[in-house]
Amino acid sequence: MTAKMHEFADAAALAASLADEVAAQLETAIRDRGTASIAVSGGSTPKKFFEALATRDIDWGKVSVTLVDERFVPADSPRSNHLLVSTHLLKDKAAAAHFIPLYYEAPSIDEAAVIATEKTAGIGHPFDVAILGMGGDGHTASFFPHGNNLARALDLSRPRGVLTMQAEGAGEERLTFSFASLSDARFLALHIEGQGKKDVLEAAKAGSDETDMPIRAVLNRAASPLQIFWAP
Ligand SMILES: O=C(O)[C@H](O)[C@@H](O)[C@H](O)[C@H](O)COP(=O)(O)O
């Protein structure tokens, strides 16, 4: 599917524009189907976007928010994406949203992934909005280069759900929605910032090996058009 580039003068302008677009997408979903669902990524990039989206005056009580992926740490860990979203997004107007975490205390991460799949089964068929980030190694979600579960995670023939991932560049073990869960989001966006990430994107476009740069799966095989939001 094609990718459309949206470039902005700075991160603040990008955050405002992406927040407006996402709010409009969620409002349309609520109007058409009564509810809306959004999956957001963690990391450092989304903070300004989250802060802007939290102020948008939509019917947040009808919106389910979840994570594209999560480090296998409890919500009080500084590495937790749940903590990041609670701090920067689930406040102000968006405090009324229904958040579904991916991390659950369980005897193993595999059992936590089964719980996360069950807990999120009622949303995301497809997601109304999915916001992806990208690492400097070309990972997105927790689709890390040479990850132990990467082939399964990128296999669009597999069922929707949450998988585990271990990889050299990932730090903690990860929980991640599969590509099949994210690929057909009604609004599928990649939010990256800085010249370095733009260079990584160009390198990804110049090759085809998804094991080396998993973002290539999203660039080349996503079911929905990919909206790339970039600021210097
Ligand atoms: O849990 C995570 O870290 C994210 O979901 C991950 O996929 C993130 O989007 C990239 O690593 C980019 O992170 P930065 O925004 O910090 O560069």
PDBQT file of the ligand as one rigid body, heavy atoms in Angstrom, charges set to zero:
ROOT
HETATM    1  O1  LIG A 301       7.912   0.549  23.324  1.00  0.00    +0.000 OA
HETATM    2  C1  LIG A 301       8.483   1.257  22.485  1.00  0.00    +0.000 C 
HETATM    3  O2  LIG A 301       9.648   1.699  22.616  1.00  0.00    +0.000 OA
HETATM    4  C2  LIG A 301       7.764   1.681  21.240  1.00  0.00    +0.000 C 
HETATM    5  O3  LIG A 301       6.575   1.168  21.048  1.00  0.00    +0.000 OA
HETATM    6  C3  LIG A 301       8.701   1.592  20.090  1.00  0.00    +0.000 C 
HETATM    7  O4  LIG A 301       8.290   0.899  18.963  1.00  0.00    +0.000 OA
HETATM    8  C4  LIG A 301       8.990   3.037  19.731  1.00  0.00    +0.000 C 
HETATM    9  O5  LIG A 301       7.947   3.549  18.915  1.00  0.00    +0.000 OA
HETATM   10  C5  LIG A 301      10.312   3.161  19.038  1.00  0.00    +0.000 C 
HETATM   11  O6  LIG A 301      11.282   2.495  19.817  1.00  0.00    +0.000 OA
HETATM   12  C6  LIG A 301      10.682   4.635  18.885  1.00  0.00    +0.000 C 
HETATM   13  O7  LIG A 301      10.947   5.135  20.163  1.00  0.00    +0.000 OA
HETATM   14  P1  LIG A 301      11.389   6.666  20.366  1.00  0.00    +0.000 P 
HETATM   15  O8  LIG A 301      10.150   7.470  20.078  1.00  0.00    +0.000 OA
HETATM   16  O9  LIG A 301      11.801   6.748  21.812  1.00  0.00    +0.000 OA
HETATM   17  O10 LIG A 301      12.510   6.939  19.405  1.00  0.00    +0.000 OA
ENDROOT
TORSDOF 0
